[in-house]
Structures are given as C-alpha cells and as structure tokens.
Amino acid sequence: MTDYRLSTLPNGVRIASIEMPHMQSVSVGFWAGVGGRYEPKARCGVSHFTEHLLFKGTERRNARKITEAVEGVGGYLNAFTTEDHTCYYAKAAARHLPILCDVLSDMYRHSLFSPTEIKREREVIEEEIHMVRDSPCQHVQELLSEALWPDQPLGRPLTGCEKSIATLERSDFLAFTQKHYTGRNTIISVAGPVSHDCVLELLRPALSPIAPGRKLRYPKARPVGSGEPASVLYPQEIEQTHLALGFHAFGRHDERRFALKLLSVILGENMSSRLFQKLRERHGLCYSIHSGLVALEDTGALTIFAALDPDKMERALQLTLKELHRLAERPPSKTELRNAQDYTIGQTLMGLESTTNQMMWMGESLISTADIASPAEVERRLLAVTSEEIRAVAQLCLAPGRLAVAMAGEVPKRKTLLRWLKP
C-alpha cells in the first residue's frame, strides 16, 4: 500500500507527504483552494494575476533572488492556476528540501504586491492574453469553456480579459490573499526521499502563523440545457480550423467517473483509440485528434479536440458523431475494455514514479476531499467497470442536448454548423 502521510496543523493547514527513498529529487507543492470559478466578473483573472505576483518579491527576496534561490541549486520553480485551485511548486535534489520549503513559504506568506510590480505584470498578462489568442489550439479551449458554461465563472478565461485586468489594484490582491490564502484553504504536498517528521519540522514554524480563515464556496455550475448545441465561433485567418467538442458530464466524486474515464480512453486518448484510428489512420483527415476530461467538484465535461483543413470539417464531424453514436448504442468489446483499463492503470502507475506527479496526486486529491486517493483503490475501481456501464455513461453524456462546440479559424455559419451536427 502506498504510504501517504497527512497531518493537520491547528490552523487548518494540511501537510501531506510520501517517502520515496529510491529517488534523488524532492518535489514540494503549496496549494491554495481558489481559482477562476471563485471570481466575480469584475475581478476575472485575479487568481491568475495573484499567482504571477507571488514570484515578484517578498520582504526577504526580490524577484530575481526568488528564482536564483531555487535555480541556483539546480532546481526549478513554477505555478499554475485552474478553475478551483492554484499551485506553486518546486523541485530539486532532496538535500535542498529546506531551501524549497523556505522559498515557497516566503512567497506564499510574505509577498509584497509592489505597485511597480503590479503595473509591470499587468502588461505581461496582457501579452499572455494576446499570445493565447494567437495560439488557436489554446484559444479554442477557452472558447469551448465559454460554450459549455456561458455567462458563468467557469466560462471565463483564467487569465481574465484586458478590462478586468486593468482594474485590479494592490488592495484587491491583499484582500484576495487574506480571504483565500488561509489555513483551512492551504495544502502542502511533498514527495521524495524525506520523512514526514522532517517535512513537518521544516514547515510547521513557517505555516503555523497563517490565519485559519474559513473554507469558501463558489457559485454552482448552472444546469445543462437540452436545446440546440451551444457554439462559439471565432473567425481567424489561419491554415487550419481548430475544433473543440464538449459534452456536459458529472463531477469528480460521481461513482460513474471511472466508466467515463475509460470511455474517454476508448474514444480518443491514445493512438489506438477509435477517433485516432478512424479520422487519422483510415481517412487521413487530421494529424491529431484527442479526447479528455474536465473533472470539477460539481460538474465536468468530456472534450474532443482536432485541427484540420476547413474543407474536411463536415466529413470529420460526421465520422466523429458516428463513433459517439456507436458507443452509446453498443458497449465496447471485452478486449477493448481491457485494453482501456490496462492503458489507464499503466499510465497512472508510470506517472507516479515521478516525485512531481506524486506531489500533484496528493494535492489534487486533497483540494476537494479529506483523504488522499489510493492508487490501488483507483485501479480496483477501474477494473470493476463493465462494458455496459461505459455504454450507459455514453448514452447519458454523449446526448445531443449536452453538446457544445467551439471553432477557431475558417468557421462555418451557425446554421451550417447545426446542419453538420444533425445525426
């Protein structure tokens, strides 16, 4: 059994670790349970902007010294923001664990939010927004979120927009971190050749002063409609049209999530998948097509992404919808099911050989649950899924009323798109 350890400080901070004595590196993650879906429209992008600013200086270190402290010992330092959490993480040789803990706790607790840095970083984020728009494979993902969850926080870009970013000031970041970067909203995960007692000894003094605060809630995702497919079409003069399909699904705690994962694998998560074999290998319509899952606490989506010549779009959609219909009508064979199970389990186990992935596994588990998911239990649940359960999930989630579509590039008129999407 995987030996995960979990301790909770009096102020609510949870510290998780796994000792991996065979590894040379250690990975440390500081997690705040807040992301884009917590933001009001006028403050859209504040979580991501805050993430940037934590790298820009503390009482003890300026921005350069923060990065030099980690990179100077051969490590790396990074962060990311999602819909429901923000993570700051670092990795280095295990002997440098004290440095990683010190730098991350310093950033997390003592960032200055200098007005000068805010002004400079505002321009950086504006460039990031433009960069995403110039990258259609990224931009179409944002457009799909807008189509799936229109006029909701989940449908807004995590980077924010120029208008909302322009209004954020130092007082906003101070209020935001005071409200969300609290003890009950903080998780630390550490993976590597270090003991849990050592991790606690290093982190307890730095994290105990954090105010407990309270666990905050976000606006619930609104119910799915059942009318015509929602669509967001973004005309752009580029060679290919980038296509994204999304089907509303259920949250990360739903018992059917294991069947949904295997459905996604069968559909398009590898080169053996149905969509890859049919659209690329058999018909040569695209270079890449893949499926995936968005798994949030109360909602989720099954997504499909592809890029292809606009003249091939109608045919590609017809073949894709045909495969979706086939999955909803007939359960996968025993061989196809077993291959999907073995692939999913194998990918999970290989990933957990990395200290970074183990650190991520613990943090992502604890964001919305009280316990760390056991890889052995996940494997057991995957192996228990039946072909009929996959068909039932396909019937539910791949229904036309759950579909949303986004395109970037040479796009059809909405009336034409709706005709293409008809069975």
C-alpha positions as CSV (number, residue, x, y, z in Angstrom):
1,M,0.0,0.0,0.0
2,T,1.2,3.5,-0.8
3,D,2.4,5.1,2.4
4,Y,0.9,8.6,2.2
5,R,1.1,10.6,5.5
6,L,-1.2,13.5,6.3
7,S,-1.1,15.9,9.2
8,T,-3.3,19.0,10.0
9,L,-1.9,22.0,11.9
10,P,-4.1,23.7,14.5
11,N,-4.9,26.5,11.9
12,G,-6.2,24.0,9.4
13,V,-3.1,23.8,7.1
14,R,-2.9,20.2,5.8
15,I,0.6,18.8,5.1
16,A,0.8,15.6,3.1
17,S,3.9,13.6,2.1
18,I,5.1,10.3,0.7
19,E,8.6,9.0,1.3
20,M,10.3,7.7,-1.8
21,P,13.7,6.5,-0.6
22,H,14.8,5.3,-4.1
23,M,14.5,8.8,-5.6
24,Q,17.2,11.6,-5.7
25,S,14.8,14.5,-6.1
26,V,12.1,16.1,-3.9
27,S,9.0,18.0,-5.1
28,V,7.1,20.4,-3.0
29,G,3.7,22.0,-3.8
30,F,1.9,24.8,-2.0
31,W,-1.8,24.7,-2.9
32,A,-4.5,27.4,-2.3
33,G,-8.0,26.2,-2.8
34,V,-9.1,29.1,-5.0
35,G,-9.2,29.5,-8.8
36,G,-11.2,31.1,-11.6
37,R,-14.6,29.9,-10.7
38,Y,-14.5,31.8,-7.4
39,E,-14.1,35.2,-9.1
40,P,-16.8,37.7,-9.8
41,K,-17.0,39.0,-13.3
42,A,-15.4,42.4,-12.5
43,R,-12.4,40.6,-10.9
44,C,-12.0,37.9,-13.6
45,G,-8.3,36.8,-13.6
46,V,-7.4,37.8,-10.1
47,S,-6.4,34.3,-9.1
48,H,-4.0,34.0,-12.1
49,F,-2.7,37.6,-11.6
50,T,-2.0,36.8,-7.9
51,E,-0.1,33.7,-9.0
52,H,2.2,35.8,-11.1
53,L,2.7,38.4,-8.3
54,L,3.9,35.8,-5.7
55,F,7.1,35.5,-7.8
56,K,7.7,39.2,-7.7
57,G,9.2,39.8,-4.3
58,T,8.9,39.4,-0.6
59,E,10.4,41.2,2.4
60,R,13.5,39.0,2.1
61,R,13.9,38.4,-1.6
62,N,13.3,40.3,-4.8
63,A,12.0,38.5,-7.9
64,R,15.5,37.6,-9.1
65,K,16.6,36.2,-5.7
66,I,13.4,34.0,-5.6
67,T,14.3,32.3,-8.8
68,E,18.0,32.2,-8.1
69,A,17.5,30.5,-4.7
70,V,15.9,27.5,-6.5
71,E,17.6,27.5,-9.9
72,G,21.0,28.2,-8.2
73,V,20.9,24.7,-6.7
74,G,19.8,23.1,-10.0
75,G,16.1,23.1,-9.3
76,Y,13.0,24.7,-10.9
77,L,10.1,26.7,-9.7
78,N,6.7,27.2,-11.3
79,A,3.0,27.6,-10.7
80,F,-0.4,27.2,-12.3
81,T,-4.0,28.3,-11.8
82,T,-7.1,26.2,-12.6
83,E,-10.8,26.7,-12.1
84,D,-10.7,25.6,-8.4
85,H,-7.1,25.8,-7.2
86,T,-3.7,27.5,-7.5
87,C,-0.4,25.6,-7.1
88,Y,3.1,26.8,-6.5
89,Y,5.7,24.1,-6.8
90,A,9.4,23.4,-6.9
91,K,11.7,20.5,-7.4
92,A,15.4,20.0,-6.7
93,A,17.8,17.4,-5.3
94,A,16.5,16.1,-2.0
95,R,19.2,17.7,0.1
96,H,17.8,21.1,-0.9
97,L,14.4,20.5,0.6
98,P,14.9,23.2,3.3
99,I,15.6,25.8,0.5
100,L,12.4,24.8,-1.4
101,C,10.3,25.0,1.7
102,D,11.7,28.3,2.7
103,V,11.3,30.0,-0.7
104,L,7.7,28.7,-1.2
105,S,6.6,29.6,2.3
106,D,8.2,33.0,1.9
107,M,6.3,33.6,-1.4
108,Y,3.1,32.3,0.0
109,R,3.1,34.3,3.2
110,H,5.2,37.4,2.6
111,S,4.7,38.7,-1.0
112,L,4.8,42.5,-1.1
113,F,2.4,43.1,-4.1
114,S,4.5,46.1,-5.0
115,P,2.6,48.7,-7.1
116,T,5.5,48.8,-9.5
117,E,5.5,45.1,-10.0
118,I,1.7,45.1,-10.4
119,K,1.9,47.7,-13.2
120,R,4.7,45.7,-14.9
121,E,3.0,42.3,-14.5
122,R,-0.3,43.7,-15.8
123,E,1.4,44.3,-19.2
124,V,2.9,40.8,-19.1
125,I,-0.5,39.2,-18.5
126,E,-2.0,41.3,-21.3
127,E,0.7,39.9,-23.6
128,E,-0.2,36.4,-22.3
129,I,-3.8,37.0,-23.3
130,H,-2.7,38.0,-26.7
131,M,-0.4,35.0,-27.0
132,V,-3.3,32.7,-26.3
133,R,-5.5,34.3,-28.9
134,D,-2.7,33.9,-31.4
135,S,-2.4,30.2,-30.5
136,P,-5.7,28.7,-31.8
137,C,-5.1,25.3,-30.2
138,Q,-5.1,27.1,-26.8
139,H,-7.7,29.7,-27.7
140,V,-10.3,27.1,-28.8
141,Q,-10.1,25.5,-25.3
142,E,-11.2,28.9,-23.8
143,L,-13.9,29.2,-26.4
144,L,-15.2,25.7,-25.5
145,S,-15.4,26.7,-21.8
146,E,-17.5,29.7,-22.9
147,A,-19.8,27.5,-24.9
148,L,-20.2,24.9,-22.1
149,W,-20.7,27.4,-19.3
150,P,-21.9,30.7,-20.8
151,D,-22.2,33.7,-18.5
152,Q,-20.7,31.8,-15.6
153,P,-17.3,31.9,-14.0
154,L,-16.4,28.5,-15.5
155,G,-16.9,30.0,-18.9
156,R,-14.5,32.9,-18.5
157,P,-10.7,32.7,-19.3
158,L,-8.4,32.1,-16.3
159,T,-6.1,34.9,-17.5
160,G,-9.0,37.3,-17.3
161,C,-9.6,39.9,-20.0
162,E,-8.0,43.3,-20.7
163,K,-10.9,45.1,-19.0
164,S,-10.8,43.2,-15.7
165,I,-7.0,43.0,-15.5
166,A,-6.8,46.8,-16.0
167,T,-8.9,47.5,-12.9
168,L,-7.0,45.3,-10.4
169,E,-5.0,47.2,-7.8
170,R,-2.8,46.3,-4.8
171,S,-5.8,46.4,-2.4
172,D,-7.6,43.8,-4.4
173,F,-4.6,41.4,-4.2
174,L,-4.2,42.0,-0.4
175,A,-7.9,41.4,0.2
176,F,-7.9,38.3,-2.1
177,T,-5.0,36.6,-0.4
178,Q,-6.3,37.5,3.1
179,K,-9.6,35.9,2.2
180,H,-8.4,32.8,0.3
181,Y,-4.8,32.0,1.3
182,T,-5.8,30.9,4.7
183,G,-5.0,27.8,6.9
184,R,-8.2,25.9,6.0
185,N,-7.7,26.6,2.4
186,T,-4.0,25.6,2.2
187,I,-2.4,22.2,1.4
188,I,1.2,21.3,1.2
189,S,2.4,18.2,-0.6
190,V,5.9,16.8,-0.5
191,A,7.3,13.7,-2.4
192,G,10.8,12.4,-2.3
193,P,13.4,10.6,-0.1
194,V,12.3,12.5,3.1
195,S,10.4,11.5,6.2
196,H,7.1,13.0,7.2
197,D,8.6,14.1,10.5
198,C,11.3,16.0,8.7
199,V,8.7,17.7,6.5
200,L,6.7,18.8,9.5
201,E,9.7,20.1,11.3
202,L,10.6,22.3,8.3
203,L,7.2,23.6,7.6
204,R,5.4,23.9,10.9
205,P,7.2,27.1,12.0
206,A,6.6,28.9,8.7
207,L,2.9,27.9,8.3
208,S,1.5,27.9,11.8
209,P,1.1,31.8,11.8
210,I,-1.3,31.6,8.9
211,A,-4.8,32.7,10.0
212,P,-7.2,29.8,9.9
213,G,-9.9,31.6,7.9
214,R,-12.8,29.6,6.6
215,K,-13.5,27.3,3.6
216,L,-15.3,29.3,1.0
217,R,-17.7,28.2,-1.7
218,Y,-18.0,29.0,-5.3
219,P,-21.2,29.6,-7.5
220,K,-22.5,26.3,-8.6
221,A,-22.5,25.4,-12.3
222,R,-25.9,26.0,-13.7
223,P,-27.9,23.1,-15.1
224,V,-27.4,21.9,-18.7
225,G,-29.9,23.0,-21.3
226,S,-31.4,20.5,-23.7
227,G,-31.9,22.6,-26.9
228,E,-29.6,23.1,-29.9
229,P,-25.9,22.7,-29.3
230,A,-24.3,25.8,-27.9
231,S,-21.5,27.2,-30.1
232,V,-18.8,29.8,-30.1
233,L,-17.2,30.5,-33.5
234,Y,-14.1,32.7,-33.8
235,P,-13.1,33.6,-37.4
236,Q,-9.4,33.7,-37.9
237,E,-7.2,33.7,-41.0
238,I,-5.1,30.6,-40.4
239,E,-4.4,27.5,-42.4
240,Q,-6.4,25.0,-40.2
241,T,-9.7,25.2,-38.4
242,H,-9.4,24.2,-34.7
243,L,-12.4,22.2,-33.5
244,A,-13.5,21.6,-29.9
245,L,-16.5,19.5,-28.9
246,G,-17.6,19.3,-25.3
247,F,-20.3,17.2,-23.6
248,H,-21.5,18.1,-20.2
249,A,-20.7,15.3,-17.7
250,F,-20.6,15.0,-13.9
251,G,-18.2,15.9,-11.1
252,R,-15.1,14.2,-9.7
253,H,-17.0,12.5,-6.9
254,D,-19.6,10.8,-9.0
255,E,-19.4,6.9,-8.9
256,R,-19.6,6.8,-12.7
257,R,-16.3,8.8,-13.2
258,F,-14.3,5.6,-13.7
259,A,-16.5,4.5,-16.5
260,L,-16.3,8.0,-18.0
261,K,-12.5,7.9,-17.9
262,L,-12.5,4.6,-19.8
263,L,-15.0,5.9,-22.3
264,S,-12.6,8.8,-23.0
265,V,-9.6,6.4,-23.4
266,I,-11.6,4.3,-25.9
267,L,-12.8,7.3,-27.7
268,G,-9.6,9.3,-28.2
269,E,-6.8,9.4,-25.5
270,N,-4.2,7.4,-27.5
271,M,-3.2,6.2,-30.9
272,S,-5.2,3.0,-30.5
273,S,-8.4,5.0,-29.9
274,R,-11.4,4.9,-32.2
275,L,-11.2,8.6,-33.3
276,F,-7.5,8.5,-34.0
277,Q,-7.8,5.2,-35.9
278,K,-10.8,6.4,-37.9
279,L,-10.1,10.1,-38.6
280,R,-6.3,10.0,-39.0
281,E,-5.3,6.4,-39.8
282,R,-8.2,5.4,-42.0
283,H,-9.3,8.6,-43.6
284,G,-6.3,11.0,-43.2
285,L,-8.5,13.9,-42.2
286,C,-6.2,15.3,-39.5
287,Y,-2.8,15.0,-37.9
288,S,-4.1,14.9,-34.3
289,I,-7.4,14.3,-32.6
290,H,-7.7,13.5,-28.9
291,S,-10.3,13.4,-26.1
292,G,-10.0,14.3,-22.5
293,L,-12.0,15.1,-19.3
294,V,-12.7,18.2,-17.3
295,A,-13.3,17.0,-13.7
296,L,-14.5,19.5,-11.2
297,E,-16.3,19.0,-7.9
298,D,-19.8,19.6,-9.1
299,T,-19.6,19.3,-12.8
300,G,-17.4,18.2,-15.7
301,A,-17.1,17.6,-19.4
302,L,-15.8,15.1,-21.9
303,T,-13.9,17.1,-24.6
304,I,-12.6,16.3,-28.1
305,F,-10.1,18.5,-29.9
306,A,-8.8,18.4,-33.5
307,A,-7.3,20.6,-36.1
308,L,-7.8,20.1,-39.8
309,D,-8.4,21.7,-43.3
310,P,-11.7,23.6,-43.2
311,D,-12.9,21.7,-46.3
312,K,-12.7,18.4,-44.3
313,M,-14.6,19.7,-41.3
314,E,-18.1,18.4,-42.3
315,R,-16.7,14.9,-43.0
316,A,-14.7,14.9,-39.8
317,L,-17.8,15.9,-37.8
318,Q,-19.9,13.2,-39.4
319,L,-17.4,10.5,-38.6
320,T,-16.9,11.7,-35.1
321,L,-20.6,11.8,-34.3
322,K,-21.0,8.4,-35.8
323,E,-18.4,7.0,-33.4
324,L,-20.1,8.7,-30.5
325,H,-23.5,7.2,-31.5
326,R,-21.9,3.8,-31.8
327,L,-20.5,4.0,-28.3
328,A,-23.9,5.0,-27.0
329,E,-25.7,2.1,-28.9
330,R,-23.3,-0.8,-28.3
331,P,-21.0,-1.5,-25.4
332,P,-17.2,-1.9,-26.2
333,S,-15.9,-5.4,-26.6
334,K,-14.2,-7.2,-23.7
335,T,-10.9,-6.8,-25.4
336,E,-11.4,-3.0,-26.0
337,L,-12.5,-2.6,-22.4
338,R,-9.5,-4.5,-21.0
339,N,-7.1,-2.5,-23.2
340,A,-8.5,0.7,-21.9
341,Q,-8.2,-0.5,-18.3
342,D,-4.6,-1.6,-18.7
343,Y,-3.7,1.6,-20.5
344,T,-5.2,3.9,-17.8
345,I,-3.7,1.9,-15.0
346,G,-0.3,1.7,-16.6
347,Q,-0.2,5.4,-17.3
348,T,-1.2,6.2,-13.7
349,L,1.4,3.9,-12.2
350,M,4.2,5.1,-14.5
351,G,3.3,8.7,-13.7
352,L,3.5,8.1,-10.0
353,E,7.2,7.0,-10.4
354,S,7.9,10.8,-10.5
355,T,8.2,12.9,-7.4
356,T,6.4,15.8,-9.2
357,N,3.4,13.6,-10.2
358,Q,3.2,12.1,-6.6
359,M,3.2,15.7,-5.3
360,M,0.4,16.6,-7.8
361,W,-1.6,13.5,-6.9
362,M,-1.7,14.3,-3.2
363,G,-2.5,18.0,-3.8
364,E,-5.3,17.4,-6.3
365,S,-6.8,14.7,-4.1
366,L,-7.0,17.0,-1.0
367,I,-8.3,20.0,-2.9
368,S,-11.9,18.6,-2.7
369,T,-11.7,15.6,-0.3
370,A,-10.5,14.8,3.2
371,D,-8.2,11.9,2.1
372,I,-5.6,11.1,-0.5
373,A,-6.8,8.8,-3.3
374,S,-5.2,5.4,-3.1
375,P,-3.7,4.3,-6.5
376,A,-4.6,0.7,-5.5
377,E,-8.2,1.6,-4.9
378,V,-8.4,3.6,-8.2
379,E,-7.0,0.5,-10.0
380,R,-9.6,-1.7,-8.3
381,R,-12.4,0.7,-9.3
382,L,-11.2,0.9,-12.9
383,L,-11.0,-2.9,-13.2
384,A,-14.6,-3.2,-11.8
385,V,-16.1,-1.1,-14.7
386,T,-18.2,-3.2,-17.1
387,S,-18.8,-2.6,-20.8
388,E,-22.4,-2.0,-20.1
389,E,-21.5,0.8,-17.6
390,I,-19.5,2.5,-20.3
391,R,-22.4,2.3,-22.7
392,A,-24.7,3.8,-20.1
393,V,-22.4,6.7,-19.5
394,A,-22.1,7.2,-23.2
395,Q,-25.8,7.3,-23.6
396,L,-26.1,9.9,-20.9
397,C,-23.1,12.2,-21.6
398,L,-23.0,12.0,-25.4
399,A,-26.6,13.0,-25.9
400,P,-27.0,15.9,-28.4
401,G,-28.6,18.2,-25.8
402,R,-25.3,18.1,-23.8
403,L,-23.1,19.2,-26.7
404,A,-21.2,22.5,-27.0
405,V,-18.9,23.4,-29.9
406,A,-16.1,25.9,-30.4
407,M,-14.1,26.6,-33.5
408,A,-11.2,29.0,-34.4
409,G,-10.1,29.6,-37.9
410,E,-12.2,29.5,-41.1
411,V,-15.6,28.8,-39.5
412,P,-19.0,28.0,-41.0
413,K,-22.2,29.9,-40.3
414,R,-24.1,28.7,-37.3
415,K,-26.9,27.4,-39.4
416,T,-24.4,25.4,-41.5
417,L,-22.8,24.0,-38.3
418,L,-26.1,22.9,-36.9
419,R,-26.9,21.1,-40.1
420,W,-23.5,19.3,-39.9
421,L,-24.2,18.3,-36.3
422,K,-27.5,16.6,-37.1
423,P,-27.4,12.8,-36.8
